[in-house]
Amino acid sequence: MSSEATSSDYVDDELRGEDFGPSIDDNALAAAARQARLPFDRPTEHELAFFPELWEHKTAVEVFLLIRNSTLATWQYNPQKECTASDVRNNIFPPFNSDLDLIQNVVHFLTRHGLINFGRYVRSTRITRFLVRDRRKVIIIGAGAAGISAAIQLISTGFDVTILEGRGRIGGRVHSFKTKSGQVMETGGDTLRKLEDSPMTTLLHQVSLEEHGVYDYTTIYVDGKPLNDDKIHIFLTHYESAKGALNWEAHQREHRDENGLFVSRQRAYENLMNLSERSTLIKYFNHCKSLEEVARAREKHYNQMKNLRNTALMAENRLKKLEEQGLLDNDPIMRRSLKRDVATSIQKFDEVSNAFEAADNHWKLLNEHPQAKQFMHPGSDFNTYNFMLGFEEYLIGAQLEKVQFSCDSAVNKEHGVAARLTEGVAELLLRITQRRNLDIHLNHKVVDIDYSGVDDVKVKVQKKDGEIEELTAAIVISTLPIGVLKKSISGDARAPTFTPPVPAEKAKSIRNMGSGLINKCILEFDKAFWATGSRANNQSTQFVTVSPNIRTRGSLSIWSSTPGSKVLTTYMVGDSCKDSPDDVIIQRALQTLHKVFGNNCPRTPLSAHITRWHEDEFAFGSGSFMSLRTEKSDFDELMKPLKTSDGKNRVYFAGEHTSSSYAATIQGAWMSGARAAADIANDYVGFGFVDMSGTKNVKGEDEEGGDMHIDHDGPLPEGMLADGQQANGGVVNGEIPEAKKAKIDN
C-alpha cells in the first residue's frame, strides 16, 4: 500500500471516532438529515438546482446523499468546531471520499444555507472577502434571533456587518431579567419547542446552559381538583383525533367563505363538534329504535311461546280426556290431529324460545351499554376539551377565531420535544454572540429606510439622546416584526418609514399576515409551593387550570416554571386580558392558584410583572400567524427584497413572520436570518467554493491586506486540494463562473 493512499484514503477507526466524528451508519445519517429538516433519501429542489449533475444518474444522487448526510452528521457530532471538507472526507469510506470538489461544494452549500457551521464555533478555515470594502457593508435592523443569525452568517461569508437595535439590549422579543432576590423572569419567548429538528438544539450544544424538559399535560386541574390520568388520556386522544381529521380535510381542499376568506380553525372545530353531536344523536336514535324493536320482538316471541304452550297443553288435555272416556280408538283422525298439534307446538316452541333468548340477550346488552344522548357533557368535560383548543391558541399565538383553517396554519405547532432554560433563552442568544465581535449599536432606533438611491441604502436612526444620524450601506436586512411593519405601512409615527413606500403587493401581504399576542403574568413567591409534596419532581413545574369560561380558555390556564425557581409564569393569549389593569390580572391569577393549592399559596406574591407586548413600540405583538386573509404566497412577498434604482436587491427581510413553516417561533426567526444571509451571499458573491487552501486571498481593487481574518487552527494541507482546483474558491479573474450563479431560495 502506498504512503499516499495511506495518508489520504484511509483513517484509523480510533482516530475517526475521537478526532473527526462518529462512525457513520444509515441510522445516524437518517437522524442527521431529520434534525436538519432534510429528507434522508432524496435531494431537495434547492439541492437539485445547485447540483445539476444530480439529474444525470441515480448513482450521482446516492453519492451526493451519502456526502450530504455524512456532512450533517459530522457537524452535529461536534458543533463547537467548524466542519470542513477534510473532516467529512475522513468520515466517508473509499471510494466515496475521492471527489474532494464535490465534498467541498457540499460543505460550502450547507454552510451557506445555515445548516452547518452556524452559531458559536471555532473556525479552522480563513474568511475570504470577494467584495470591495464599500460593497460588503451590511446594516441589520434588529438584534433579535433573526438579526444575530444573519450577522453571524454574513460575517462568515466575508461581509462587514453593523446591527442597529432600538432597545438597550439584544434579544428582541426574547428577554429576561433578574428580580431583587436573583430569580430569573422571562418576559418574552421562554420555551424552545420542536427541538428534535431545530437549529436551537445545536446552539444549546455550543453553550453550557441547564435545560429542563417541558411536560404540558402532566397535571390538569378542573374546579381545583386534579383530573385522573385516564380521563386526561381520553381528552388528549379525542383532541388529537379531531386535529388529525381537520388536517386531513384541510389537505383535501381549501375551505373559504362566500367572500373568499379562509374559514377559521374555530369554525372548523365547531363544525366537527356539530358533526360529532349529530352523529351522537343519530346513534342515540338508532339505539333507542333498536331497543324498541328488540323489546317488541321479545314481547312477540314471548306471546308466541305462550300461545304455543297453551296450544300444546290444550291438545294434551283433550287427548287425556278422550283416553279417560275410552274414545281414542273411536276417532283416529282426532287422535292423530291432537298428537300432531302437540308435536308441532313443541317444535315451534323450541324455535321461538331460541329467538326469544336471542332477543332477550340483545335487549339486556342494549340496556347494559346505553348510548349517550350528548357527545360531550356540557359542563367540566366540555371546558376541558376547550382547554385543548386554548393550548393550540397558545402554540399559535392567537385566538382560533382569527386563525385560518388550512393545511399550513398549524404546521409544526405540535408539542414535540420542548425545553426551558434555567437562565432563560435570552442568555442563550447572549452567549452565542459572545466572542463573535459583533458590531451592535444599542439604543439606535431606526426611523427611516431610504432605498431610493442608485446603489446604496440610507438608514436614518435616532440615538438615545435624540440625535439623528444617517448611516449608509450597500445592503440592509430588516428584521422588523410584523406588528411594526403593519404600523409602518399605516403611517404610525412610532414605526420606521420606507422611502419610497414599500410596493403595493408587499403592503398587501403585510396587512394579510396576522399579528399575534401572548402576554404574561409572572409571579415571584418566597417558595415554590406548586412543586412540593407528591408533586416534587421534574414534571411538577408545569400544570394546567381549566377555565370555566370558554372565551378565556387560553388565558391564565397554562402555568410554567423551571426546577428550583420560585417564579411562576402564566400566559394570556389574544385580547382576553389586553385591557385589564395589572392588579386585576394578578388577583385573578392568585384566585386560580388558591382554588388549586389552598392555603399553600400566599395571599400576595413577592413581586409580579405583567407584559404588554402590544404596547411595545419595537414589537406591537408577540409573533405572526396565518389570518383568514393570509395566502401562502404572502410569505414569499414578505421575503422579497426591495431594489434600488440600479435594479439590484438592497433591502432584505427576515424574521419569524417570513418563515411559513415556523412562524411565531424562535427557531423560525433564527432560520429566517440564515436564509436572508444566504440570499445576500448568493446575490453578491455567487456560489464559488470557500477558500480551502489557507494560503491565497482574493482582494478587491480597494481592499486592504489587513482585512483577512484567519482563525485558530490554521490552513488545510496543500495535498487536500484536488488537481486543478483554484485556491480562491472557483473565482477566475474576479468573475464567478456562470454555472454557479443560479440563485436558490433557502
C-alpha positions in Angstrom: 0.0 0.0 0.0 1.4 3.4 -1.0 2.0 6.1 1.5 -0.2 8.4 -0.4 -3.2 6.1 -0.2 -2.5 5.5 3.5 -2.5 9.2 4.3 -5.4 10.4 2.2 -7.8 7.5 1.7 -7.7 5.5 5.0 -8.2 6.8 8.5 -7.7 4.7 11.6 -11.1 3.9 13.2 -10.0 5.1 16.6 -8.8 8.3 15.2 -12.0 8.7 13.3 -14.1 8.4 16.4 -12.1 10.7 18.6 -10.9 13.4 16.3 -13.2 13.7 13.3 -16.6 12.4 14.2 -18.9 9.4 14.7 -18.8 6.1 12.8 -21.4 6.7 10.1 -24.3 4.3 9.5 -27.7 4.6 7.9 -29.4 5.3 11.3 -27.0 8.1 12.1 -27.3 9.6 8.7 -31.1 9.5 8.8 -31.1 11.1 12.2 -28.7 13.8 11.0 -30.9 14.6 8.0 -34.0 14.7 10.1 -32.5 17.1 12.6 -31.5 19.4 9.7 -35.1 19.2 8.3 -34.0 17.5 5.1 -35.2 14.2 3.5 -32.7 11.4 4.1 -33.3 9.5 0.9 -33.7 12.2 -1.7 -32.2 15.7 -2.6 -34.4 18.8 -2.2 -35.4 21.0 -5.1 -32.8 23.6 -3.9 -30.0 20.9 -3.9 -31.0 19.8 -7.4 -30.8 23.4 -8.6 -27.4 23.9 -7.1 -26.0 20.5 -8.2 -27.4 20.0 -11.7 -25.2 16.9 -12.2 -27.6 15.0 -9.9 -30.1 14.9 -12.8 -27.7 12.8 -14.9 -27.6 9.5 -13.0 -29.1 7.8 -10.0 -25.6 6.9 -8.7 -24.7 10.6 -8.5 -27.7 11.1 -6.3 -26.7 8.3 -4.0 -23.1 9.6 -3.7 -24.4 13.1 -3.1 -26.8 12.0 -0.3 -24.0 10.0 1.4 -21.8 13.0 1.4 -24.5 15.4 2.4 -25.8 13.3 5.3 -22.3 12.5 6.4 -21.5 16.2 6.5 -24.6 16.9 8.6 -23.7 14.0 11.0 -20.1 15.2 11.3 -21.2 18.8 12.2 -23.9 17.6 14.7 -21.3 15.3 16.3 -19.2 18.3 17.3 -20.9 21.7 16.6 -18.2 23.6 18.6 -15.7 23.1 15.8 -16.0 24.0 12.1 -17.0 21.2 9.9 -14.5 21.2 7.0 -14.2 19.2 3.8 -11.3 17.3 5.4 -13.4 16.3 8.4 -16.1 15.0 6.1 -13.7 13.2 3.9 -12.2 11.4 6.8 -15.7 10.2 7.8 -16.5 8.7 4.4 -15.1 5.4 3.3 -13.3 4.9 0.0 -14.1 5.2 -2.8 -16.9 7.7 -2.0 -14.4 10.2 -0.5 -12.3 10.6 -3.6 -14.2 13.6 -5.1 -12.9 16.4 -2.9 -14.5 19.0 -5.2 -18.0 17.6 -4.5 -17.3 17.2 -0.8 -16.1 20.8 -0.6 -19.0 22.1 -2.6 -21.5 20.2 -0.3 -19.9 21.6 2.8 -20.0 25.1 1.2 -23.7 24.7 0.2 -24.7 23.6 3.7 -22.7 26.3 5.4 -24.0 29.0 3.1 -27.6 28.0 3.9 -27.1 27.8 7.7 -27.4 24.0 8.1 -23.8 23.6 9.4 -21.2 25.9 10.7 -23.5 28.3 12.4 -23.8 29.7 15.9 -20.8 29.8 18.2 -17.9 27.5 17.0 -14.2 27.7 16.3 -13.2 28.2 12.7 -10.3 26.4 11.1 -10.5 28.0 7.6 -10.0 31.5 6.6 -12.7 34.0 5.7 -12.4 35.2 2.1 -13.7 38.6 1.1 -14.7 38.8 -2.5 -16.2 42.4 -2.4 -14.5 45.8 -2.0 -15.0 47.5 1.3 -17.9 49.7 0.4 -19.8 46.9 -1.3 -19.7 44.5 1.6 -21.1 46.7 4.3 -24.4 45.4 5.6 -26.8 47.0 8.2 -29.1 44.7 10.1 -32.1 46.3 11.8 -32.8 44.4 15.0 -30.6 42.4 17.3 -33.1 39.5 17.9 -32.6 35.9 16.9 -33.0 36.7 13.2 -30.6 39.6 13.3 -28.0 37.7 15.2 -28.3 34.7 12.9 -27.9 36.8 9.8 -24.9 38.7 11.2 -23.0 35.6 12.1 -23.6 34.0 8.7 -22.7 37.2 6.8 -19.5 37.7 8.7 -18.5 34.1 7.9 -19.2 34.9 4.2 -16.9 38.0 4.3 -19.3 40.9 4.8 -18.9 43.8 7.3 -22.0 43.8 9.5 -23.5 46.5 11.7 -26.5 45.7 13.8 -28.9 48.5 14.9 -31.0 47.8 17.9 -33.6 50.3 19.2 -33.7 48.7 22.7 -30.9 48.9 25.2 -30.4 45.2 25.0 -30.2 42.3 22.4 -32.7 39.6 22.0 -35.8 41.4 20.6 -38.9 39.5 21.8 -36.7 37.2 23.8 -36.0 38.9 27.1 -35.4 38.2 30.8 -34.3 40.0 33.9 -33.5 39.1 37.5 -35.5 40.2 40.5 -34.1 41.6 43.6 -33.7 38.1 45.1 -31.9 36.9 41.9 -34.8 35.0 40.4 -35.0 35.0 36.6 -38.2 36.4 35.0 -38.6 35.7 31.3 -40.9 38.3 29.7 -40.5 37.1 26.1 -40.2 33.7 24.5 -39.3 31.2 27.1 -39.8 27.7 25.7 -37.9 26.1 22.9 -40.1 23.6 21.0 -39.6 21.0 18.3 -36.0 20.6 19.4 -35.8 17.3 17.5 -35.4 19.2 14.3 -34.4 22.7 15.4 -31.2 24.7 15.0 -31.7 25.7 18.6 -30.6 22.2 19.6 -27.2 22.9 18.1 -26.9 26.3 19.8 -27.7 24.6 23.1 -24.8 22.1 22.5 -22.5 25.0 21.8 -23.1 26.8 25.1 -23.3 25.5 28.7 -26.8 26.1 29.9 -29.0 24.0 32.1 -32.2 22.9 30.3 -35.3 21.2 31.5 -38.0 19.3 29.7 -41.4 20.8 29.4 -44.4 18.5 30.1 -47.5 20.3 29.1 -50.2 17.9 30.2 -48.7 16.4 33.3 -51.4 17.7 35.6 -54.8 19.2 34.7 -56.9 20.8 37.4 -60.7 21.1 36.9 -62.6 23.1 39.5 -59.5 22.9 41.7 -59.2 19.1 41.6 -56.7 17.1 39.6 -58.0 15.2 36.6 -57.1 11.5 36.7 -54.7 10.2 34.1 -57.3 8.0 32.3 -59.5 11.0 31.7 -56.6 13.1 30.5 -55.8 10.4 28.1 -59.4 10.3 26.8 -59.4 14.1 26.2 -56.0 14.0 24.6 -57.0 11.1 22.3 -60.2 12.9 21.2 -58.4 16.2 20.6 -55.6 14.6 18.6 -58.2 12.7 16.6 -60.1 15.9 15.9 -57.0 17.7 14.9 -55.9 14.8 12.7 -59.3 14.8 11.0 -59.1 18.6 10.4 -55.6 18.3 9.0 -56.7 15.6 6.6 -59.7 17.6 5.5 -57.5 20.7 5.0 -55.3 18.8 2.7 -58.2 17.7 0.5 -59.4 21.2 -0.5 -59.4 24.8 0.6 -62.2 25.9 2.9 -63.3 29.5 2.2 -66.4 31.5 2.7 -68.5 33.5 0.2 -66.1 36.4 0.4 -63.1 34.3 -0.4 -61.7 34.3 3.1 -60.5 31.2 4.8 -62.8 29.6 7.3 -61.4 29.9 10.8 -60.0 27.0 12.8 -62.6 27.7 15.5 -65.4 27.3 13.0 -63.8 24.1 11.7 -63.6 22.7 15.2 -67.2 23.8 15.8 -68.3 22.1 12.6 -66.5 19.0 13.6 -68.1 19.1 17.0 -71.6 19.6 15.4 -70.9 16.6 13.2 -69.9 14.6 16.3 -73.1 15.8 18.2 -75.2 14.9 15.2 -73.6 11.6 14.9 -74.1 11.0 18.6 -77.8 11.9 18.3 -78.2 9.6 15.3 -76.5 6.8 17.3 -78.8 7.6 20.2 -81.9 7.5 18.0 -80.7 4.2 16.4 -80.0 2.8 19.9 -83.5 3.7 21.1 -85.0 2.4 17.9 -83.1 -0.8 18.2 -84.1 -1.1 21.9 -87.8 -0.6 20.9 -87.6 -3.1 18.1 -85.9 -5.7 20.2 -88.4 -5.1 23.0 -91.2 -5.6 20.6 -89.6 -8.7 19.1 -89.0 -10.0 22.6 -92.6 -9.4 23.6 -93.8 -11.0 20.3 -91.7 -14.1 20.9 -92.9 -14.3 24.4 -96.6 -14.2 23.3 -95.9 -16.8 20.6 -94.3 -19.0 23.2 -97.3 -18.5 25.5 -99.8 -19.4 22.7 -97.8 -22.4 21.6 -97.6 -23.7 25.2 -101.4 -23.2 25.6 -102.0 -25.0 22.3 -99.9 -28.0 23.4 -101.5 -28.1 26.8 -105.0 -27.9 25.3 -104.2 -30.8 22.9 -102.7 -32.9 25.7 -105.7 -32.3 27.9 -108.1 -33.3 25.1 -106.1 -36.4 24.5 -106.2 -37.4 28.2 -109.9 -36.7 28.4 -110.6 -38.9 25.3 -108.4 -41.6 26.7 -110.3 -41.4 30.1 -113.5 -41.7 28.2 -112.2 -44.6 26.1 -112.9 -42.7 22.9 -109.4 -42.5 21.4 -109.8 -45.6 19.2 -113.2 -44.4 18.0 -111.9 -41.3 16.3 -108.4 -42.0 14.9 -108.4 -38.8 12.9 -109.0 -36.7 16.0 -106.2 -38.6 17.8 -103.7 -38.0 15.1 -104.7 -34.4 14.8 -104.2 -33.7 18.5 -100.9 -35.5 18.7 -99.7 -33.5 15.6 -100.7 -30.3 17.4 -98.7 -31.3 20.5 -95.6 -32.2 18.4 -95.8 -29.1 16.2 -96.3 -26.8 19.1 -93.4 -28.2 21.0 -91.2 -27.9 17.9 -92.2 -24.4 17.2 -91.9 -23.5 20.9 -88.2 -24.6 20.8 -87.6 -22.4 17.7 -89.4 -19.4 19.2 -87.7 -19.9 22.5 -84.3 -19.6 20.8 -85.4 -16.4 19.1 -86.8 -15.1 22.4 -83.5 -15.9 24.2 -81.5 -14.1 21.4 -83.8 -11.1 21.6 -83.7 -11.1 25.4 -79.9 -11.1 25.4 -79.8 -8.3 22.8 -82.2 -6.3 25.0 -80.1 -6.8 28.1 -76.9 -5.9 26.1 -78.6 -2.6 24.9 -79.6 -1.8 28.4 -76.1 -2.5 29.8 -74.5 -0.3 27.2 -76.7 2.7 26.8 -75.9 5.3 24.1 -75.1 8.8 25.2 -77.5 11.5 24.1 -74.8 14.1 24.0 -71.3 13.8 22.5 -69.7 15.7 25.4 -71.0 16.8 28.8 -71.7 20.5 28.6 -70.0 21.2 32.0 -66.5 20.3 33.0 -65.9 17.9 30.2 -66.6 20.5 27.5 -64.5 23.0 29.3 -61.6 20.6 29.5 -61.9 19.8 25.8 -61.9 23.6 25.1 -58.7 24.0 27.0 -57.1 21.7 24.4 -58.1 24.3 21.9 -56.8 27.0 24.2 -53.5 25.3 24.3 -53.5 25.3 20.5 -54.1 29.1 20.7 -51.1 29.3 22.9 -48.9 27.5 20.5 -50.1 29.6 17.5 -50.2 32.9 19.4 -53.7 33.9 18.5 -57.4 33.0 19.2 -58.6 30.4 16.8 -61.4 32.7 15.6 -58.7 34.6 13.8 -56.6 31.7 12.5 -57.3 30.2 9.2 -58.3 26.6 8.7 -55.7 25.4 6.2 -53.0 22.8 5.9 -50.4 25.4 6.7 -51.7 27.5 9.6 -50.9 24.9 12.3 -47.8 23.3 10.7 -45.1 22.5 13.3 -47.3 23.6 16.1 -47.3 20.1 17.7 -45.9 19.6 21.1 -42.6 17.9 20.1 -39.6 17.9 22.3 -39.7 21.1 24.4 -37.4 22.7 27.0 -36.9 25.7 29.2 -33.6 27.1 30.3 -32.8 27.9 33.9 -31.0 31.1 33.0 -33.5 31.9 30.2 -33.5 31.8 26.4 -32.1 35.4 26.3 -29.0 34.1 28.0 -28.6 31.6 25.1 -28.6 34.4 22.5 -26.2 36.4 24.6 -23.7 33.6 24.9 -23.9 32.9 21.2 -22.9 36.5 20.4 -20.0 36.4 22.8 -16.5 36.3 21.2 -18.1 36.9 17.8 -17.1 40.6 17.9 -20.5 41.7 16.5 -20.8 45.4 15.9 -24.1 46.1 17.7 -25.3 49.6 18.3 -27.9 49.6 21.1 -30.4 52.4 21.6 -30.4 53.2 17.9 -34.0 53.5 16.8 -34.4 53.3 13.0 -36.8 56.0 11.8 -36.4 55.7 8.0 -35.1 53.3 5.5 -34.3 55.1 2.2 -33.7 52.8 -0.8 -34.3 55.5 -3.4 -30.6 55.8 -4.3 -28.7 54.2 -7.1 -26.5 51.6 -5.4 -26.9 52.0 -1.6 -29.4 52.4 1.2 -29.5 55.2 3.7 -30.8 54.3 7.2 -31.7 57.2 9.5 -31.5 56.4 13.2 -32.4 58.2 16.4 -30.0 57.8 19.3 -30.8 57.6 22.9 -30.0 61.3 23.4 -32.4 62.2 20.5 -29.6 62.9 17.9 -30.5 61.8 14.4 -27.7 60.1 12.4 -27.7 58.8 8.8 -25.9 55.6 8.0 -25.2 54.2 4.5 -24.7 50.6 3.5 -24.7 48.6 0.3 -27.3 46.2 1.8 -29.8 46.3 4.6 -31.6 43.4 6.4 -34.9 44.4 8.1 -35.9 42.1 10.9 -38.7 44.4 12.0 -41.6 42.4 13.4 -44.9 42.0 11.6 -46.6 44.3 14.1 -44.1 47.1 13.4 -44.4 46.6 9.7 -48.2 47.0 10.0 -47.7 50.2 11.8 -45.2 51.3 9.3 -47.4 50.9 6.2 -50.3 52.6 8.1 -48.2 55.7 8.7 -47.9 55.3 12.5 -45.2 57.8 13.7 -43.8 55.2 16.2 -42.7 52.9 13.3 -39.9 53.3 10.7 -40.8 54.6 7.3 -39.7 53.3 3.9 -38.6 55.7 1.3 -40.2 55.2 -1.2 -43.1 53.3 0.4 -43.0 49.5 0.0 -44.7 48.2 -3.1 -48.4 47.7 -3.0 -48.1 43.9 -3.2 -45.8 43.8 -0.2 -48.0 46.2 1.7 -51.0 43.9 1.0 -49.1 40.9 2.3 -48.2 42.7 5.4 -51.9 43.5 6.0 -52.9 40.0 5.3 -50.5 38.5 7.8 -51.9 38.1 11.3 -50.1 39.7 14.3 -50.5 37.5 17.4 -50.3 38.4 21.0 -49.2 36.5 24.1 -48.7 38.4 27.3 -47.5 37.0 30.6 -48.4 37.3 34.2 -45.1 36.5 36.1 -45.3 35.9 39.8 -42.4 35.5 42.3 -43.1 33.8 45.6 -41.0 33.0 48.7 -41.2 29.3 47.9 -42.2 27.0 45.0 -45.5 25.8 46.7 -46.6 24.2 43.4 -43.7 21.8 43.4 -43.9 20.3 46.9 -45.1 17.0 48.4 -46.3 14.4 45.8 -45.6 16.9 43.0 -41.9 17.5 43.9 -40.4 16.1 40.7 -39.1 17.3 37.3 -42.6 17.3 35.9 -44.1 19.4 38.6 -43.1 22.7 37.1 -45.9 22.7 34.5 -49.6 22.4 35.2 -53.0 23.4 33.8 -56.0 25.0 35.3 -59.1 24.7 33.1 -61.1 27.9 32.8 -64.9 27.6 33.2 -65.2 30.4 30.6 -64.7 29.3 27.1 -63.7 32.8 26.0 -60.7 32.8 28.3 -59.7 29.2 27.7 -56.2 30.2 26.6 -55.6 32.8 29.4 -54.4 32.1 32.9 -54.7 28.4 32.3 -51.1 27.3 31.4 -48.6 27.6 34.2 -44.9 27.1 33.8 -41.7 27.3 35.9 -38.2 25.7 36.0 -37.0 23.3 38.7 -35.7 25.2 41.7 -37.2 28.5 40.6 -39.6 30.5 42.8 -41.1 32.3 39.7 -44.3 31.0 38.2 -45.5 32.2 34.8 -48.9 32.0 33.2 -49.9 33.2 29.7 -52.7 35.3 28.2 -53.5 34.7 24.6 -55.1 37.4 22.4 -57.3 40.2 23.7 -58.9 38.5 26.7 -56.7 40.4 29.2 -55.4 43.1 26.9 -57.2 46.0 28.6 -57.3 44.6 32.2 -55.2 46.5 34.8 -52.2 44.8 36.3 -53.7 44.4 39.7 -56.9 42.8 38.3 -54.8 40.2 36.3 -52.6 39.4 39.4 -55.7 39.0 41.5 -57.4 36.6 39.0 -54.2 34.6 38.8 -53.9 34.3 42.6 -57.6 33.3 42.9 -56.9 30.5 40.4 -53.9 29.3 42.4 -55.8 29.5 45.7 -58.5 27.3 44.2 -55.9 24.6 43.4 -53.4 24.9 46.2 -55.5 26.4 49.0 -53.6 28.0 51.9 -50.3 26.8 50.5 -50.5 29.7 48.0 -49.6 33.0 49.6 -52.1 35.8 49.5 -49.7 38.1 47.7 -46.5 37.5 45.7 -43.1 38.9 46.5 -43.1 40.6 43.1 -45.1 40.5 39.9 -44.7 41.6 36.3 -47.3 41.9 33.5 -46.0 42.1 30.0 -47.6 44.4 27.4 -46.1 43.4 24.1 -49.0 45.0 22.2 -47.7 48.4 23.5 -44.0 47.8 22.8 -43.0 50.1 20.0 -40.4 47.7 18.8 -42.8 44.7 18.6 -46.5 45.7 18.7 -47.3 42.0 19.3 -45.6 38.7 20.1 -45.5 36.9 16.7 -47.2 36.2 13.4 -49.9 33.8 12.4 -51.9 32.9 9.3 -55.0 35.0 9.5 -58.2 34.5 7.5 -56.7 36.6 4.7 -53.2 35.2 4.6 -52.1 33.3 1.4 -49.1 31.1 1.2 -47.7 33.5 -1.4 -47.7 36.3 1.2 -44.6 34.7 2.8 -42.8 34.9 -0.5 -43.8 38.5 -0.8 -42.7 39.3 2.7 -39.3 37.8 1.9 -39.0 39.6 -1.4 -36.1 42.2 -1.3 -36.6 45.8 -2.2 -34.5 47.1 -5.2 -32.7 50.3 -5.7 -32.8 52.2 -9.0 -29.9 50.1 -10.3 -32.2 47.1 -10.2 -30.2 45.2 -7.5 -31.7 43.8 -4.4 -30.7 46.0 -1.5 -33.3 45.7 1.4 -33.8 42.1 2.5 -36.4 40.9 5.1 -36.0 38.4 7.9 -38.0 37.5 11.0 -40.3 34.7 12.1 -43.1 36.2 10.0 -41.1 35.3 6.9 -40.9 31.6 7.9 -44.0 29.8 6.7 -43.2 26.6 8.5 -42.0 28.0 11.8 -43.9 31.3 12.2 -44.0 32.7 15.8 -41.1 30.6 17.0 -37.5 31.5 18.0 -36.2 28.9 15.6 -38.2 30.4 12.8 -36.6 33.7 13.5 -33.1 32.2 13.5 -33.7 30.2 10.3 -35.0 33.3 8.5 -31.9 35.2 9.4 -29.7 32.4 7.9 -32.0 32.4 4.8 -31.6 36.2 4.3 -27.8 35.9 4.7 -27.7 33.1 2.2 -29.8 35.2 -0.3 -27.3 38.1 0.1 -24.3 35.9 -0.4 -25.8 34.2 -3.4 -26.8 37.6 -5.0 -23.5 39.4 -4.3 -20.8 36.6 -4.1 -22.2 33.8 -6.1 -21.8 30.1 -5.5 -18.0 29.8 -5.6 -16.2 27.4 -3.2 -14.8 28.6 0.1 -11.1 29.1 0.2 -9.7 25.8 1.5 -6.1 26.5 0.7 -5.3 28.7 3.6 -2.6 30.5 1.6 -4.3 32.6 -1.0 -6.7 35.6 -0.8 -8.8 37.3 -3.5 -8.9 41.1 -2.9 -11.0 43.7 -4.5 -9.3 46.6 -6.0 -9.8 48.7 -2.9 -9.3 46.0 -0.3 -6.6 46.3 2.3 -4.3 43.3 3.0 -5.1 43.6 6.8 -8.7 42.7 6.3 -8.1 38.9 6.0 -9.1 37.1 9.2 -7.5 33.7 9.9 -8.8 31.6 12.8 -7.2 29.4 15.3 -6.5 26.0 13.7 -4.7 27.1 10.5 -5.0 26.1 6.9 -5.6 22.7 5.3 -2.6 20.9 3.8 -1.8 21.6 0.2 -2.4 18.0 -0.6 -6.0 18.3 0.3 -6.7 20.4 -2.8 -7.9 18.5 -5.8 -5.9 18.7 -9.0 -6.7 21.9 -10.9 -8.8 23.4 -8.1 -8.5 27.1 -7.7 -7.4 28.1 -4.2 -9.7 31.2 -4.5 -12.8 29.1 -4.5 -13.5 29.0 -8.2 -13.2 32.7 -8.9 -11.4 33.3 -12.3 -10.1 36.9 -12.8 -12.6 38.2 -10.3 -15.6 36.6 -12.1 -17.9 33.9 -10.8 -18.4 31.1 -13.3 -21.9 31.3 -14.9 -22.7 27.8 -13.8 -22.6 28.9 -10.2 -24.8 31.9 -10.5 -28.2 30.2 -10.3 -30.0 31.6 -7.2 -31.5 29.2 -4.8 -34.1 30.2 -2.2 -33.4 28.6 1.1 
